[in-house]
Every structure is written in C-alpha cells, then in structure tokens.
Amino acid sequence: MKESNRQIGLGAVLSYLGVAVGIVAGLLYNPWMINMIGKSDYALYTLAMSLINTFLVDFGLSMATQRYAAKFIAEKNQTAVNNIVGLIFKLYLIITAILTVLFTILFFFLENIYTGLQPAEFQKFSVLYIMVAIYSITSFPFITLKGVLSAYEKFIPLKVCDLLYKILTVGLTIIALLMGYGVYILVVVNLISSIIVIAIRIIIIKRTIPLKMNLKYHNKQEVKELFGFSIWTSVSTIVMRLLISLAPSILGVVSDSSSIAVFGYAVSIESYIYSFVNAINGFFLPKLSRFSVYEDEVARKKVMDLMVSVGRYILYLYALMYVGFLMLGDKFVILTVGSGYYESFICTLLICAYGIVAYPQQIGNTYTVVKNKVKKRGIISLVCMALYGIIAFPLSKYFGCIGISVAICVALVAQTILMNIMFKKDLKLDIGKFFKECYLKSLPGMLVFIALSFVATRSIPLTGWFGFGVKTASIIVIFAVVLLTMLLSRNERKSIKKRIVKR
C-alpha cells in the first residue's frame, strides 16, 4: 500500500511537471520553432500530422490493457495477465497492418484531396506525409507498454518516460534547427525520441515486472469482450473530442471567421486547465481493481472514501484555477491577444463550468471502467452529443462563439447529471455523501476565497503584466491561507504536516 501511494504521489508530481513543460513549450518553444522553419513549412507539417492522427484511433485498447491487466493482477493471476497483454498486443499489430494499407492507399489520392497546394508545397507535403506515417506506425503498437506500466502501478517510471520524451523532442529539435536543418527534422526528432523512450519502457518492464507476454494465446470470447469494451470506451472519447472539434465547422457555417478565431483561443486556454486537472487521471484504476475483490458493501465504502479524498483535492485545484480565471481571465486575454478577443474569456468560463462537478468525480468515472459500465457511459455520451447537435446551430447563428460555448456547456452539464444518476443506480455509490463531503463542507471556505480574491484584484491599482503577476500572486496566497485554515480537515492538515516532517 505504501509503495502504491508513493508511486501515485511522485507520479502526480512528475505528471504536473510534464504539464508545465508542455505549457512552456506551447508559449515559448512553439513560436520560436515556427519562426525558424517558416509558417508555410509549419502549416505543411501540421497538415500531415493532423491527417495521420485522424486515423490513429486505438479504439480504447490502451484503456483495455490497463483495465484487464489490473483486474488479473488484483486476482493474483499472472498467467491471465500474460495472456491478455499478448492478445491486446496482437490486436494492436493487426490495427497497425490495416493502418499501413490505409496510409499507402491514401498516399496515391493526396494530390486529388489537397488541390490548393502549389507543386513545390505538395512535393514537400508528400515527403512529410510518408515520414509521419512511418513514425506513427512504428510507435503505435507500443502504446500497450503504457497500459502495462499503469496496471502494475509503475507511475514514476511511466511519467519519467513521458517527461523524457517531451524534453528530448524539444531539446533535439532546438539543436537541429540551430544547426540549419529544416522541417523534415521535426519528424525525425519525434521518431528518434519515440524509439529511445520505447526502448526504456521495454527495459523497465523486463527488469521490474513479472510479465511474459504470450503471443500464442487466442480466445474468441475474450476478443469479443475486448472489442465490446474498447468500442464503447472509444465512443465516449470520440464524442468528447467532437464536441470541441466540430465547433469551428459549425461556426464556419452559421457565423464568421472572427468567431472561429475567438473560440479557438478559448479552447487553447481550456486545454491548459484540463491538462492540469486531468494529470492524475488513470492513476487509481489498479487500486480500484483491488477493491473489486472485496464484498460489494466493503468495496463501495472503500471506493467512496477514495472518491471523496481525491475529489476534494481536485475540487480545490480546479477552484483555484477557475476562480483565478474568473477574476483575471479578461485581463489575461487582453494582455496576450488584445481586446478583440475579449469574448474568449466568456467562452472559456462556459466551456469549463461543468468541470466544477465533473472533474472531482474522476474516481467515479474510473470505477465505471472497473465495473465494465463503459457501454452505458458511451450511450450517455451519444445522448449528450445529440442534444449538442440540436442546440449548437441555432445558438451559434444568433450568438456566435458564445452561443456554441453555451451549447457545449449544456451538453456537458447534461452528461454530468446523467453520469451521477448512473453512479447512484448502477454502481450503488453514495453520491449524496460525496456532495456533502466535497461541496457542502467546502462552501464557506470557497465563498471566503472568492470574496477575498474579488476585493484583492479590484483593490490593487497596478496594470500590465506586472499588475497581472501581482494580482495572480495575491489570489494564490489567499487560496493557500483559506486552504490551510478553512478547507482542509484536521486529518488532512496532520497528514500534510507528517509528510513535510518526513522529508
């Protein structure tokens, strides 16, 4: 248990470090890299990557690897682990072979698809397409390795590898571009970094995990079950992706390019918030799988205790970011992209609103995977997608980017409500207890935090980036004081003090 908590704790720290590296890369490295290779070449590179990534869907097999391996590990059945991992790896190889054929056929139609490219641009694009396809096909089957590491709760090496990949990619690209190499080096660097990290993951698994993947194993019933689980897992993931990715197209039909640009910036801000809150998602699946071996009542109590403790942590983190953006988001938008993008502030608040309830319930969402309720979750996602489709066009037509943001907000709030009904009825979780422990007990502290943040940000007369920095610091200090004095329970404060003393 101690080792499990250590892996989760340090894994979370490394995960947040990886998020920070990604944000810094987005803000500093990406603009520099685009300037070095030129906007035209970067556009061709982006086009090649987006085309290939459109088809790179693992159909939920990565989640299946983690779910089934963790289940058999909890049951102490290593033979079953060896069999299921071997079976999933073979399925990955089959998908890879299909993708190889698909990419090959698609190559001969590129000229007919991208008729707007000049001859010189198309020649460069076709080379980039081949390189990106090779890179993607080479690395695709090894997604299994991440699922295996997660199932065995090896979160520290898992996140070290993820962080190493980001650092290698950025570092090698900077060196290569400074040496005068062009756009092709971006793909080469990604391939080299991917191969290095895959090799490290294989070495870690061989040295620390008793896995002997059985590639000879085949079971029709298990294949059928895997596909059922994977397809419904994919439905939920794809629907969530479509809610955001379809919005620019809807705006393009009923609104104008200005609305698309404003919405696009709101989505980029939302992605940073999401990456921070979602950094620990998936860490608790092995632990929840171990709970499933207990009697139902005991298992549900353990799940609820974990759901409350993790939920409170995520709620506080999300409250800091959401309230901070509520107070200063308009200033941030104006400072970064100008007053013409002010509506991005409102759009971001709308898109992120559902997360106040949904994100703290990550344990409940993960438990649906453990209890194999992914089909019902997928149906809920489809219902919400239908709702989104009904309201998105009229709202976008009359209210532009704010209208589409309202549509996304309504669909996601509906999904959150339906998921809570499922938690109560299908998983028999005490959702009333969750809201009482997470929200009701935190309400006085949250109201004080919001009030003090409002007063502080309106009282400080400083402007510009310096003023923004001072106001941001004041919100963080206020939150830290309220957290320690009002939000954390006595046991939580004791636990933090004990950990600090140990270190």
Buried (B, 14 or more C-beta within 10 A) or exposed (E): EEEBEEBBBBBBEBBBBBBBBBBEBBEEBEEEBBEBBEEEBBBBBEBBBEBBEEEBBBBBBBBBBBBBBBBBBBBEEBEBBBBBBBBBBBBBBEBBEEBBEEBEEBEEEBEEEBEEBEEEBBEBBBBBBBBBBBBBBBBBBBBBBBBBBBBBBBBBBBBBBBBBBBBBBBEBBBEBBEEEBEBBBBBBBBBBBBBBBBEBBEEBBEEEBEBEBBEEBEEEEBBEBBBBBBBBBBBBBBBBEBBBEBBBEBBEEBBEEBBBBBBBBBBEBBEBBBBBBBBBBBBBBBBBBBBBEEEEEEBBBBBBBBBBBBBBBBBBBBBBBBBBBBBBBBBBBBBBBEEEBBBBBBBBBBBBBBBBBBBBBBBBBBBBBBBBBBBBBBBBBBBBBEBBBEBBBEBBBEBBBBBBBBBBBBBBBBBBBBBBEBBBEEBBBBBEEBBEBBBEBBEEBBEBBBEBBBEBBEEBEEEEEEBBEEBBEBBEEBBEEBBEEBBBEEEBBEEEEEEEEEE
